[in-house]
Amino acid sequence: MIVITGGAGFIGSALVWKLNTLGHKNLLVIDQDAKASSKWNNIKGLSFEGCLESSEFLEKLEKKEFNGKISAIFHMGACSSTTEMNKTYLKENNSGYSERIAKWCIQNNVYLGYASSAATYGDGKLGFSDDDLLTPRLKPLNPYGQSKLDFDIWVLKNKFENKITGFRFFNVYGPNEYHKADMRSMVQKGFEQIRDTGKLRLFKSYKKEYPDGGQKRDFIYVKDVVDAMLWFYQHPEIKGIYNLGQGAAESWNTLAEALFKAMGKPKNIEYFEMPDSIKNQYQYYTAADMSKLRKTGCPAHFKNLERGVQDYVLNYLLKQNPYL
């Protein structure tokens, strides 16, 4: 049996979908209050054995009820809100919960792939390299990023990087993100803006080297993310903490142009003032250093924004059923 924590969430449900397409049906989804939320729409059409609450799963795991029954855990479940400020809550839900799952997997020789985040890199002044020597020096900008970094550091401090695999997700977008409210990608939010108003609003730039809308991010399509994670699962001898981005920075203007093109609408971008509250911590550039991942032999042929947005819009957002 393969376990997916956060399995009703964005990346978790995409993983369930991909595993289904590969013939895996013996899956256990772990998610908090999934059946009572819109997240359930992500998985109600997919095949899996059951769904447990996060706390119930951990209790059963530590009571040895799953010993000998689990072949792999994909730990995608956590509080993923970059605006969450409750450090105690984040410590318990992100780093603490992850540590307990990791210990069980290592003790029972079970594959573990877990979700880290590019939020660990903070303002990017130290670059975006996933070299383990850089990790302890990173300074995230928010408690969410810190909670993810805390677990990465715990893995390295205990020399577990040769026993489990972590993925630092950059700007992931794609089907099944609809429940995420303000944390949805700009691709999904932008689609709704263009559909409803005929235009897309982007922040102005306050650095002369970046034109308005020229601020850049490393965007990666969720289908490419799950393909990469499953490659590592199929190559269990390769472990460590890896960036998972496209490996290239593309601008918000490029994102906008890809949306207008996919939707068959004329380009209409409005630039507006950035709120003072985020001006000082706004990132103008992110790009994953993918050299460590590529050295593993992982075929990282990830879609650029134009191709990813086209698939997302034409095959999901414009359809009556937008789910994977």
C-alpha positions as protocol buffer text, in pm:
chain_id: "A"
residue {
  index: 1
  type: MET
  ca { x: 0 y: 0 z: 0 }
}
residue {
  index: 2
  type: ILE
  ca { x: 115 y: 353 z: -82 }
}
residue {
  index: 3
  type: VAL
  ca { x: 21 y: 631 z: 161 }
}
residue {
  index: 4
  type: ILE
  ca { x: -25 y: 992 z: 51 }
}
residue {
  index: 5
  type: THR
  ca { x: -56 y: 1246 z: 332 }
}
residue {
  index: 6
  type: GLY
  ca { x: -228 y: 1562 z: 217 }
}
residue {
  index: 7
  type: GLY
  ca { x: -374 y: 1330 z: -45 }
}
residue {
  index: 8
  type: ALA
  ca { x: -686 y: 1540 z: -101 }
}
residue {
  index: 9
  type: GLY
  ca { x: -481 y: 1859 z: -139 }
}
residue {
  index: 10
  type: PHE
  ca { x: -330 y: 2008 z: -453 }
}
residue {
  index: 11
  type: ILE
  ca { x: -9 y: 1813 z: -513 }
}
residue {
  index: 12
  type: GLY
  ca { x: -122 y: 1512 z: -309 }
}
residue {
  index: 13
  type: SER
  ca { x: -435 y: 1456 z: -518 }
}
residue {
  index: 14
  type: ALA
  ca { x: -234 y: 1500 z: -839 }
}
residue {
  index: 15
  type: LEU
  ca { x: -8 y: 1223 z: -709 }
}
residue {
  index: 16
  type: VAL
  ca { x: -311 y: 998 z: -643 }
}
residue {
  index: 17
  type: TRP
  ca { x: -429 y: 1068 z: -1000 }
}
residue {
  index: 18
  type: LYS
  ca { x: -89 y: 986 z: -1150 }
}
residue {
  index: 19
  type: LEU
  ca { x: -55 y: 667 z: -945 }
}
residue {
  index: 20
  type: ASN
  ca { x: -402 y: 562 z: -1068 }
}
residue {
  index: 21
  type: THR
  ca { x: -294 y: 613 z: -1430 }
}
residue {
  index: 22
  type: LEU
  ca { x: 2 y: 381 z: -1361 }
}
residue {
  index: 23
  type: GLY
  ca { x: -232 y: 113 z: -1224 }
}
residue {
  index: 24
  type: HIS
  ca { x: -191 y: 178 z: -851 }
}
residue {
  index: 25
  type: LYS
  ca { x: -526 y: 155 z: -669 }
}
residue {
  index: 26
  type: ASN
  ca { x: -407 y: 29 z: -328 }
}
residue {
  index: 27
  type: LEU
  ca { x: -363 y: 381 z: -192 }
}
residue {
  index: 28
  type: LEU
  ca { x: -442 y: 532 z: 147 }
}
residue {
  index: 29
  type: VAL
  ca { x: -523 y: 903 z: 153 }
}
residue {
  index: 30
  type: ILE
  ca { x: -446 y: 1097 z: 471 }
}
residue {
  index: 31
  type: ASP
  ca { x: -606 y: 1439 z: 500 }
}
residue {
  index: 32
  type: GLN
  ca { x: -759 y: 1657 z: 769 }
}
residue {
  index: 33
  type: ASP
  ca { x: -1136 y: 1712 z: 731 }
}
residue {
  index: 34
  type: ALA
  ca { x: -1114 y: 1624 z: 360 }
}
residue {
  index: 35
  type: LYS
  ca { x: -1470 y: 1494 z: 329 }
}
residue {
  index: 36
  type: ALA
  ca { x: -1612 y: 1811 z: 483 }
}
residue {
  index: 37
  type: SER
  ca { x: -1429 y: 2050 z: 249 }
}
residue {
  index: 38
  type: SER
  ca { x: -1413 y: 2130 z: -122 }
}
residue {
  index: 39
  type: LYS
  ca { x: -1084 y: 1934 z: -133 }
}
residue {
  index: 40
  type: TRP
  ca { x: -1296 y: 1618 z: -161 }
}
residue {
  index: 41
  type: ASN
  ca { x: -1374 y: 1717 z: -521 }
}
residue {
  index: 42
  type: ASN
  ca { x: -1004 y: 1659 z: -599 }
}
residue {
  index: 43
  type: ILE
  ca { x: -1025 y: 1286 z: -523 }
}
residue {
  index: 44
  type: LYS
  ca { x: -1390 y: 1179 z: -537 }
}
residue {
  index: 45
  type: GLY
  ca { x: -1342 y: 1053 z: -893 }
}
residue {
  index: 46
  type: LEU
  ca { x: -1014 y: 873 z: -816 }
}
residue {
  index: 47
  type: SER
  ca { x: -944 y: 520 z: -687 }
}
residue {
  index: 48
  type: PHE
  ca { x: -807 y: 463 z: -335 }
}
residue {
  index: 49
  type: GLU
  ca { x: -870 y: 224 z: -46 }
}
residue {
  index: 50
  type: GLY
  ca { x: -966 y: 477 z: 220 }
}
residue {
  index: 51
  type: CYS
  ca { x: -914 y: 816 z: 380 }
}
residue {
  index: 52
  type: LEU
  ca { x: -795 y: 878 z: 736 }
}
residue {
  index: 53
  type: GLU
  ca { x: -755 y: 1193 z: 943 }
}
residue {
  index: 54
  type: SER
  ca { x: -392 y: 1300 z: 999 }
}
residue {
  index: 55
  type: SER
  ca { x: -399 y: 1241 z: 1377 }
}
residue {
  index: 56
  type: GLU
  ca { x: -568 y: 901 z: 1343 }
}
residue {
  index: 57
  type: PHE
  ca { x: -309 y: 787 z: 1089 }
}
residue {
  index: 58
  type: LEU
  ca { x: -15 y: 888 z: 1307 }
}
residue {
  index: 59
  type: GLU
  ca { x: -168 y: 712 z: 1608 }
}
residue {
  index: 60
  type: LYS
  ca { x: -220 y: 388 z: 1413 }
}
residue {
  index: 61
  type: LEU
  ca { x: 128 y: 418 z: 1259 }
}
residue {
  index: 62
  type: GLU
  ca { x: 298 y: 449 z: 1597 }
}
residue {
  index: 63
  type: LYS
  ca { x: 87 y: 165 z: 1741 }
}
residue {
  index: 64
  type: LYS
  ca { x: 245 y: -53 z: 1470 }
}
residue {
  index: 65
  type: GLU
  ca { x: -91 y: -121 z: 1302 }
}
residue {
  index: 66
  type: PHE
  ca { x: 62 y: -52 z: 960 }
}
residue {
  index: 67
  type: ASN
  ca { x: 385 y: -248 z: 1008 }
}
residue {
  index: 68
  type: GLY
  ca { x: 448 y: -463 z: 701 }
}
residue {
  index: 69
  type: LYS
  ca { x: 155 y: -310 z: 512 }
}
residue {
  index: 70
  type: ILE
  ca { x: 306 y: 12 z: 368 }
}
residue {
  index: 71
  type: SER
  ca { x: 553 y: 18 z: 79 }
}
residue {
  index: 72
  type: ALA
  ca { x: 590 y: 398 z: 55 }
}
residue {
  index: 73
  type: ILE
  ca { x: 474 y: 725 z: 210 }
}
residue {
  index: 74
  type: PHE
  ca { x: 450 y: 1047 z: 10 }
}
residue {
  index: 75
  type: HIS
  ca { x: 426 y: 1310 z: 281 }
}
residue {
  index: 76
  type: MET
  ca { x: 260 y: 1608 z: 115 }
}
residue {
  index: 77
  type: GLY
  ca { x: 39 y: 1702 z: 411 }
}
residue {
  index: 78
  type: ALA
  ca { x: 115 y: 2020 z: 605 }
}
residue {
  index: 79
  type: CYS
  ca { x: -12 y: 2368 z: 661 }
}
residue {
  index: 80
  type: SER
  ca { x: 87 y: 2523 z: 327 }
}
residue {
  index: 81
  type: SER
  ca { x: -22 y: 2881 z: 397 }
}
residue {
  index: 82
  type: THR
  ca { x: 270 y: 3121 z: 364 }
}
residue {
  index: 83
  type: THR
  ca { x: 68 y: 3374 z: 568 }
}
residue {
  index: 84
  type: GLU
  ca { x: 17 y: 3145 z: 871 }
}
residue {
  index: 85
  type: MET
  ca { x: 183 y: 3317 z: 1169 }
}
residue {
  index: 86
  type: ASN
  ca { x: 119 y: 3065 z: 1450 }
}
residue {
  index: 87
  type: LYS
  ca { x: 470 y: 2924 z: 1497 }
}
residue {
  index: 88
  type: THR
  ca { x: 364 y: 2660 z: 1751 }
}
residue {
  index: 89
  type: TYR
  ca { x: 95 y: 2529 z: 1517 }
}
residue {
  index: 90
  type: LEU
  ca { x: 342 y: 2520 z: 1226 }
}
residue {
  index: 91
  type: LYS
  ca { x: 605 y: 2344 z: 1438 }
}
residue {
  index: 92
  type: GLU
  ca { x: 359 y: 2072 z: 1539 }
}
residue {
  index: 93
  type: ASN
  ca { x: 194 y: 2030 z: 1198 }
}
residue {
  index: 94
  type: ASN
  ca { x: 491 y: 2077 z: 967 }
}
residue {
  index: 95
  type: SER
  ca { x: 818 y: 1985 z: 1138 }
}
residue {
  index: 96
  type: GLY
  ca { x: 696 y: 1775 z: 1435 }
}
residue {
  index: 97
  type: TYR
  ca { x: 454 y: 1556 z: 1238 }
}
residue {
  index: 98
  type: SER
  ca { x: 713 y: 1511 z: 964 }
}
residue {
  index: 99
  type: GLU
  ca { x: 980 y: 1397 z: 1212 }
}
residue {
  index: 100
  type: ARG
  ca { x: 753 y: 1125 z: 1350 }
}
residue {
  index: 101
  type: ILE
  ca { x: 668 y: 994 z: 1003 }
}
residue {
  index: 102
  type: ALA
  ca { x: 1035 y: 1002 z: 900 }
}
residue {
  index: 103
  type: LYS
  ca { x: 1145 y: 806 z: 1208 }
}
residue {
  index: 104
  type: TRP
  ca { x: 883 y: 538 z: 1138 }
}
residue {
  index: 105
  type: CYS
  ca { x: 983 y: 508 z: 770 }
}
residue {
  index: 106
  type: ILE
  ca { x: 1353 y: 479 z: 854 }
}
residue {
  index: 107
  type: GLN
  ca { x: 1291 y: 222 z: 1130 }
}
residue {
  index: 108
  type: ASN
  ca { x: 1069 y: 15 z: 900 }
}
residue {
  index: 109
  type: ASN
  ca { x: 1274 y: 59 z: 581 }
}
residue {
  index: 110
  type: VAL
  ca { x: 982 y: 224 z: 398 }
}
residue {
  index: 111
  type: TYR
  ca { x: 1033 y: 476 z: 115 }
}
residue {
  index: 112
  type: LEU
  ca { x: 959 y: 837 z: 217 }
}
residue {
  index: 113
  type: GLY
  ca { x: 929 y: 1131 z: -21 }
}
residue {
  index: 114
  type: TYR
  ca { x: 834 y: 1457 z: 149 }
}
residue {
  index: 115
  type: ALA
  ca { x: 735 y: 1811 z: 53 }
}
residue {
  index: 116
  type: SER
  ca { x: 980 y: 2087 z: 137 }
}
residue {
  index: 117
  type: SER
  ca { x: 949 y: 2432 z: -21 }
}
residue {
  index: 118
  type: ALA
  ca { x: 1134 y: 2706 z: -206 }
}
residue {
  index: 119
  type: ALA
  ca { x: 1009 y: 2927 z: 79 }
}
residue {
  index: 120
  type: THR
  ca { x: 1317 y: 2798 z: 264 }
}
residue {
  index: 121
  type: TYR
  ca { x: 1532 y: 3027 z: 43 }
}
residue {
  index: 122
  type: GLY
  ca { x: 1388 y: 3347 z: 184 }
}
residue {
  index: 123
  type: ASP
  ca { x: 1472 y: 3655 z: -22 }
}
residue {
  index: 124
  type: GLY
  ca { x: 1707 y: 3456 z: -245 }
}
residue {
  index: 125
  type: LYS
  ca { x: 2019 y: 3655 z: -154 }
}
residue {
  index: 126
  type: LEU
  ca { x: 2206 y: 3329 z: -94 }
}
residue {
  index: 127
  type: GLY
  ca { x: 2086 y: 3188 z: -425 }
}
residue {
  index: 128
  type: PHE
  ca { x: 1862 y: 2888 z: -488 }
}
residue {
  index: 129
  type: SER
  ca { x: 2105 y: 2599 z: -461 }
}
residue {
  index: 130
  type: ASP
  ca { x: 1994 y: 2278 z: -289 }
}
residue {
  index: 131
  type: ASP
  ca { x: 2352 y: 2204 z: -181 }
}
residue {
  index: 132
  type: ASP
  ca { x: 2327 y: 2064 z: 173 }
}
residue {
  index: 133
  type: LEU
  ca { x: 2608 y: 2293 z: 293 }
}
residue {
  index: 134
  type: LEU
  ca { x: 2395 y: 2599 z: 214 }
}
residue {
  index: 135
  type: THR
  ca { x: 2081 y: 2477 z: 393 }
}
residue {
  index: 136
  type: PRO
  ca { x: 2174 y: 2575 z: 754 }
}
residue {
  index: 137
  type: ARG
  ca { x: 2250 y: 2932 z: 637 }
}
residue {
  index: 138
  type: LEU
  ca { x: 1911 y: 2994 z: 476 }
}
residue {
  index: 139
  type: LYS
  ca { x: 1679 y: 3258 z: 624 }
}
residue {
  index: 140
  type: PRO
  ca { x: 1310 y: 3217 z: 530 }
}
residue {
  index: 141
  type: LEU
  ca { x: 1087 y: 3526 z: 523 }
}
residue {
  index: 142
  type: ASN
  ca { x: 790 y: 3370 z: 705 }
}
residue {
  index: 143
  type: PRO
  ca { x: 708 y: 3106 z: 970 }
}
residue {
  index: 144
  type: TYR
  ca { x: 585 y: 2862 z: 704 }
}
residue {
  index: 145
  type: GLY
  ca { x: 922 y: 2869 z: 526 }
}
residue {
  index: 146
  type: GLN
  ca { x: 1098 y: 2835 z: 862 }
}
residue {
  index: 147
  type: SER
  ca { x: 893 y: 2526 z: 952 }
}
residue {
  index: 148
  type: LYS
  ca { x: 995 y: 2364 z: 623 }
}
residue {
  index: 149
  type: LEU
  ca { x: 1359 y: 2460 z: 672 }
}
residue {
  index: 150
  type: ASP
  ca { x: 1353 y: 2325 z: 1030 }
}
residue {
  index: 151
  type: PHE
  ca { x: 1263 y: 1981 z: 899 }
}
residue {
  index: 152
  type: ASP
  ca { x: 1525 y: 1992 z: 621 }
}
residue {
  index: 153
  type: ILE
  ca { x: 1787 y: 2082 z: 884 }
}
residue {
  index: 154
  type: TRP
  ca { x: 1663 y: 1802 z: 1114 }
}
residue {
  index: 155
  type: VAL
  ca { x: 1707 y: 1556 z: 824 }
}
residue {
  index: 156
  type: LEU
  ca { x: 2064 y: 1674 z: 761 }
}
residue {
  index: 157
  type: LYS
  ca { x: 2159 y: 1694 z: 1129 }
}
residue {
  index: 158
  type: ASN
  ca { x: 2053 y: 1332 z: 1176 }
}
residue {
  index: 159
  type: LYS
  ca { x: 2226 y: 1226 z: 853 }
}
residue {
  index: 160
  type: PHE
  ca { x: 1897 y: 1099 z: 710 }
}
residue {
  index: 161
  type: GLU
  ca { x: 1951 y: 1258 z: 368 }
}
residue {
  index: 162
  type: ASN
  ca { x: 2070 y: 917 z: 242 }
}
residue {
  index: 163
  type: LYS
  ca { x: 1754 y: 750 z: 375 }
}
residue {
  index: 164
  type: ILE
  ca { x: 1466 y: 977 z: 262 }
}
residue {
  index: 165
  type: THR
  ca { x: 1394 y: 1219 z: -24 }
}
residue {
  index: 166
  type: GLY
  ca { x: 1277 y: 1581 z: 3 }
}
residue {
  index: 167
  type: PHE
  ca { x: 1139 y: 1804 z: -272 }
}
residue {
  index: 168
  type: ARG
  ca { x: 1165 y: 2183 z: -256 }
}
residue {
  index: 169
  type: PHE
  ca { x: 868 y: 2291 z: -465 }
}
residue {
  index: 170
  type: PHE
  ca { x: 891 y: 2624 z: -645 }
}
residue {
  index: 171
  type: ASN
  ca { x: 579 y: 2795 z: -792 }
}
residue {
  index: 172
  type: VAL
  ca { x: 353 y: 2498 z: -866 }
}
residue {
  index: 173
  type: TYR
  ca { x: 35 y: 2552 z: -1069 }
}
residue {
  index: 174
  type: GLY
  ca { x: -222 y: 2325 z: -1228 }
}
residue {
  index: 175
  type: PRO
  ca { x: -547 y: 2132 z: -1185 }
}
residue {
  index: 176
  type: ASN
  ca { x: -681 y: 2055 z: -834 }
}
residue {
  index: 177
  type: GLU
  ca { x: -558 y: 2378 z: -672 }
}
residue {
  index: 178
  type: TYR
  ca { x: -909 y: 2529 z: -669 }
}
residue {
  index: 179
  type: HIS
  ca { x: -969 y: 2486 z: -292 }
}
residue {
  index: 180
  type: LYS
  ca { x: -662 y: 2691 z: -196 }
}
residue {
  index: 181
  type: ALA
  ca { x: -836 y: 3033 z: -191 }
}
residue {
  index: 182
  type: ASP
  ca { x: -568 y: 3307 z: -172 }
}
residue {
  index: 183
  type: MET
  ca { x: -290 y: 3047 z: -202 }
}
residue {
  index: 184
  type: ARG
  ca { x: -396 y: 2946 z: -555 }
}
residue {
  index: 185
  type: SER
  ca { x: -148 y: 3011 z: -834 }
}
residue {
  index: 186
  type: MET
  ca { x: -163 y: 3331 z: -1036 }
}
residue {
  index: 187
  type: VAL
  ca { x: -244 y: 3113 z: -1337 }
}
residue {
  index: 188
  type: GLN
  ca { x: -575 y: 3007 z: -1182 }
}
residue {
  index: 189
  type: LYS
  ca { x: -651 y: 3350 z: -1035 }
}
residue {
  index: 190
  type: GLY
  ca { x: -555 y: 3515 z: -1363 }
}
residue {
  index: 191
  type: PHE
  ca { x: -782 y: 3285 z: -1561 }
}
residue {
  index: 192
  type: GLU
  ca { x: -1077 y: 3396 z: -1347 }
}
residue {
  index: 193
  type: GLN
  ca { x: -982 y: 3764 z: -1379 }
}
residue {
  index: 194
  type: ILE
  ca { x: -961 y: 3745 z: -1758 }
}
residue {
  index: 195
  type: ARG
  ca { x: -1279 y: 3540 z: -1784 }
}
residue {
  index: 196
  type: ASP
  ca { x: -1474 y: 3784 z: -1564 }
}
residue {
  index: 197
  type: THR
  ca { x: -1322 y: 4123 z: -1660 }
}
residue {
  index: 198
  type: GLY
  ca { x: -1127 y: 4074 z: -1984 }
}
residue {
  index: 199
  type: LYS
  ca { x: -806 y: 4198 z: -1819 }
}
residue {
  index: 200
  type: LEU
  ca { x: -532 y: 4083 z: -1583 }
}
residue {
  index: 201
  type: ARG
  ca { x: -392 y: 4297 z: -1301 }
}
residue {
  index: 202
  type: LEU
  ca { x: -23 y: 4268 z: -1211 }
}
residue {
  index: 203
  type: PHE
  ca { x: 195 y: 4447 z: -957 }
}
residue {
  index: 204
  type: LYS
  ca { x: 407 y: 4740 z: -1068 }
}
residue {
  index: 205
  type: SER
  ca { x: 782 y: 4705 z: -1026 }
}
residue {
  index: 206
  type: TYR
  ca { x: 988 y: 4920 z: -789 }
}
residue {
  index: 207
  type: LYS
  ca { x: 1329 y: 4812 z: -916 }
}
residue {
  index: 208
  type: LYS
  ca { x: 1460 y: 4975 z: -1231 }
}
residue {
  index: 209
  type: GLU
  ca { x: 1611 y: 4652 z: -1362 }
}
residue {
  index: 210
  type: TYR
  ca { x: 1262 y: 4496 z: -1376 }
}
residue {
  index: 211
  type: PRO
  ca { x: 983 y: 4651 z: -1587 }
}
residue {
  index: 212
  type: ASP
  ca { x: 626 y: 4638 z: -1458 }
}
residue {
  index: 213
  type: GLY
  ca { x: 521 y: 4272 z: -1471 }
}
residue {
  index: 214
  type: GLY
  ca { x: 883 y: 4177 z: -1541 }
}
residue {
  index: 215
  type: GLN
  ca { x: 940 y: 4027 z: -1197 }
}
residue {
  index: 216
  type: LYS
  ca { x: 1031 y: 3661 z: -1245 }
}
residue {
  index: 217
  type: ARG
  ca { x: 942 y: 3330 z: -1086 }
}
residue {
  index: 218
  type: ASP
  ca { x: 1024 y: 2966 z: -1145 }
}
residue {
  index: 219
  type: PHE
  ca { x: 686 y: 2817 z: -1240 }
}
residue {
  index: 220
  type: ILE
  ca { x: 643 y: 2439 z: -1261 }
}
residue {
  index: 221
  type: TYR
  ca { x: 336 y: 2247 z: -1379 }
}
residue {
  index: 222
  type: VAL
  ca { x: 191 y: 2004 z: -1125 }
}
residue {
  index: 223
  type: LYS
  ca { x: 199 y: 1714 z: -1374 }
}
residue {
  index: 224
  type: ASP
  ca { x: 576 y: 1760 z: -1407 }
}
residue {
  index: 225
  type: VAL
  ca { x: 609 y: 1769 z: -1027 }
}
residue {
  index: 226
  type: VAL
  ca { x: 438 y: 1432 z: -976 }
}
residue {
  index: 227
  type: ASP
  ca { x: 629 y: 1276 z: -1267 }
}
residue {
  index: 228
  type: ALA
  ca { x: 958 y: 1377 z: -1102 }
}
residue {
  index: 229
  type: MET
  ca { x: 851 y: 1252 z: -759 }
}
residue {
  index: 230
  type: LEU
  ca { x: 752 y: 914 z: -903 }
}
residue {
  index: 231
  type: TRP
  ca { x: 1085 y: 888 z: -1086 }
}
residue {
  index: 232
  type: PHE
  ca { x: 1259 y: 908 z: -747 }
}
residue {
  index: 233
  type: TYR
  ca { x: 1018 y: 648 z: -604 }
}
residue {
  index: 234
  type: GLN
  ca { x: 1111 y: 418 z: -894 }
}
residue {
  index: 235
  type: HIS
  ca { x: 1482 y: 481 z: -821 }
}
residue {
  index: 236
  type: PRO
  ca { x: 1490 y: 429 z: -442 }
}
residue {
  index: 237
  type: GLU
  ca { x: 1868 y: 412 z: -434 }
}
residue {
  index: 238
  type: ILE
  ca { x: 1875 y: 790 z: -500 }
}
residue {
  index: 239
  type: LYS
  ca { x: 1803 y: 999 z: -190 }
}
residue {
  index: 240
  type: GLY
  ca { x: 1855 y: 1357 z: -72 }
}
residue {
  index: 241
  type: ILE
  ca { x: 1689 y: 1699 z: -77 }
}
residue {
  index: 242
  type: TYR
  ca { x: 1624 y: 1835 z: -427 }
}
residue {
  index: 243
  type: ASN
  ca { x: 1484 y: 2149 z: -585 }
}
residue {
  index: 244
  type: LEU
  ca { x: 1175 y: 2088 z: -794 }
}
residue {
  index: 245
  type: GLY
  ca { x: 1122 y: 2379 z: -1029 }
}
residue {
  index: 246
  type: GLN
  ca { x: 1139 y: 2429 z: -1403 }
}
residue {
  index: 247
  type: GLY
  ca { x: 1494 y: 2553 z: -1359 }
}
residue {
  index: 248
  type: ALA
  ca { x: 1415 y: 2875 z: -1547 }
}
residue {
  index: 249
  type: ALA
  ca { x: 1267 y: 3208 z: -1441 }
}
residue {
  index: 250
  type: GLU
  ca { x: 972 y: 3346 z: -1640 }
}
residue {
  index: 251
  type: SER
  ca { x: 801 y: 3681 z: -1588 }
}
residue {
  index: 252
  type: TRP
  ca { x: 447 y: 3760 z: -1478 }
}
residue {
  index: 253
  type: ASN
  ca { x: 405 y: 3923 z: -1821 }
}
residue {
  index: 254
  type: THR
  ca { x: 492 y: 3589 z: -1984 }
}
residue {
  index: 255
  type: LEU
  ca { x: 233 y: 3420 z: -1761 }
}
residue {
  index: 256
  type: ALA
  ca { x: -27 y: 3679 z: -1864 }
}
residue {
  index: 257
  type: GLU
  ca { x: 52 y: 3638 z: -2234 }
}
residue {
  index: 258
  type: ALA
  ca { x: 25 y: 3258 z: -2205 }
}
residue {
  index: 259
  type: LEU
  ca { x: -318 y: 3293 z: -2042 }
}
residue {
  index: 260
  type: PHE
  ca { x: -455 y: 3539 z: -2299 }
}
residue {
  index: 261
  type: LYS
  ca { x: -326 y: 3316 z: -2581 }
}
residue {
  index: 262
  type: ALA
  ca { x: -473 y: 2994 z: -2436 }
}
residue {
  index: 263
  type: MET
  ca { x: -807 y: 3167 z: -2373 }
}
residue {
  index: 264
  type: GLY
  ca { x: -815 y: 3325 z: -2719 }
}
residue {
  index: 265
  type: LYS
  ca { x: -846 y: 3678 z: -2574 }
}
residue {
  index: 266
  type: PRO
  ca { x: -663 y: 4002 z: -2665 }
}
residue {
  index: 267
  type: LYS
  ca { x: -384 y: 4096 z: -2425 }
}
residue {
  index: 268
  type: ASN
  ca { x: -503 y: 4348 z: -2165 }
}
residue {
  index: 269
  type: ILE
  ca { x: -275 y: 4395 z: -1862 }
}
residue {
  index: 270
  type: GLU
  ca { x: -324 y: 4659 z: -1593 }
}
residue {
  index: 271
  type: TYR
  ca { x: -35 y: 4733 z: -1356 }
}
residue {
  index: 272
  type: PHE
  ca { x: -124 y: 4847 z: -1003 }
}
residue {
  index: 273
  type: GLU
  ca { x: 54 y: 4960 z: -687 }
}
residue {
  index: 274
  type: MET
  ca { x: 198 y: 4695 z: -460 }
}
residue {
  index: 275
  type: PRO
  ca { x: 71 y: 4716 z: -98 }
}
residue {
  index: 276
  type: ASP
  ca { x: 328 y: 4871 z: 138 }
}
residue {
  index: 277
  type: SER
  ca { x: 300 y: 4566 z: 364 }
}
residue {
  index: 278
  type: ILE
  ca { x: 474 y: 4341 z: 109 }
}
residue {
  index: 279
  type: LYS
  ca { x: 705 y: 4584 z: -73 }
}
residue {
  index: 280
  type: ASN
  ca { x: 1003 y: 4510 z: 150 }
}
residue {
  index: 281
  type: GLN
  ca { x: 976 y: 4131 z: 135 }
}
residue {
  index: 282
  type: TYR
  ca { x: 863 y: 4093 z: -226 }
}
residue {
  index: 283
  type: GLN
  ca { x: 1077 y: 3856 z: -433 }
}
residue {
  index: 284
  type: TYR
  ca { x: 1171 y: 3987 z: -776 }
}
residue {
  index: 285
  type: TYR
  ca { x: 1340 y: 3669 z: -894 }
}
residue {
  index: 286
  type: THR
  ca { x: 1335 y: 3296 z: -819 }
}
residue {
  index: 287
  type: ALA
  ca { x: 1491 y: 3018 z: -1025 }
}
residue {
  index: 288
  type: ALA
  ca { x: 1566 y: 2669 z: -901 }
}
residue {
  index: 289
  type: ASP
  ca { x: 1922 y: 2546 z: -942 }
}
residue {
  index: 290
  type: MET
  ca { x: 1844 y: 2205 z: -1094 }
}
residue {
  index: 291
  type: SER
  ca { x: 2201 y: 2081 z: -1139 }
}
residue {
  index: 292
  type: LYS
  ca { x: 2188 y: 1844 z: -838 }
}
residue {
  index: 293
  type: LEU
  ca { x: 1865 y: 1682 z: -960 }
}
residue {
  index: 294
  type: ARG
  ca { x: 1990 y: 1650 z: -1319 }
}
residue {
  index: 295
  type: LYS
  ca { x: 2304 y: 1469 z: -1197 }
}
residue {
  index: 296
  type: THR
  ca { x: 2077 y: 1188 z: -1069 }
}
residue {
  index: 297
  type: GLY
  ca { x: 1965 y: 1110 z: -1424 }
}
residue {
  index: 298
  type: CYS
  ca { x: 1608 y: 1223 z: -1360 }
}
residue {
  index: 299
  type: PRO
  ca { x: 1467 y: 1321 z: -1704 }
}
residue {
  index: 300
  type: ALA
  ca { x: 1365 y: 1673 z: -1603 }
}
residue {
  index: 301
  type: HIS
  ca { x: 1193 y: 1778 z: -1927 }
}
residue {
  index: 302
  type: PHE
  ca { x: 956 y: 2025 z: -1766 }
}
residue {
  index: 303
  type: LYS
  ca { x: 703 y: 2233 z: -1958 }
}
residue {
  index: 304
  type: ASN
  ca { x: 756 y: 2606 z: -1992 }
}
residue {
  index: 305
  type: LEU
  ca { x: 472 y: 2840 z: -1895 }
}
residue {
  index: 306
  type: GLU
  ca { x: 321 y: 2856 z: -2242 }
}
residue {
  index: 307
  type: ARG
  ca { x: 287 y: 2477 z: -2272 }
}
residue {
  index: 308
  type: GLY
  ca { x: 181 y: 2421 z: -1912 }
}
residue {
  index: 309
  type: VAL
  ca { x: -77 y: 2700 z: -1915 }
}
residue {
  index: 310
  type: GLN
  ca { x: -216 y: 2577 z: -2247 }
}
residue {
  index: 311
  type: ASP
  ca { x: -277 y: 2228 z: -2106 }
}
residue {
  index: 312
  type: TYR
  ca { x: -424 y: 2367 z: -1783 }
}
residue {
  index: 313
  type: VAL
  ca { x: -661 y: 2609 z: -1957 }
}
residue {
  index: 314
  type: LEU
  ca { x: -776 y: 2396 z: -2252 }
}
residue {
  index: 315
  type: ASN
  ca { x: -804 y: 2060 z: -2076 }
}
residue {
  index: 316
  type: TYR
  ca { x: -920 y: 2169 z: -1730 }
}
residue {
  index: 317
  type: LEU
  ca { x: -1015 y: 2533 z: -1664 }
}
residue {
  index: 318
  type: LEU
  ca { x: -1240 y: 2559 z: -1970 }
}
residue {
  index: 319
  type: LYS
  ca { x: -1401 y: 2220 z: -1907 }
}
residue {
  index: 320
  type: GLN
  ca { x: -1718 y: 2151 z: -1708 }
}
residue {
  index: 321
  type: ASN
  ca { x: -1513 y: 1916 z: -1487 }
}
residue {
  index: 322
  type: PRO
  ca { x: -1179 y: 2089 z: -1422 }
}
residue {
  index: 323
  type: TYR
  ca { x: -1033 y: 1811 z: -1205 }
}
residue {
  index: 324
  type: LEU
  ca { x: -765 y: 1555 z: -1282 }
}
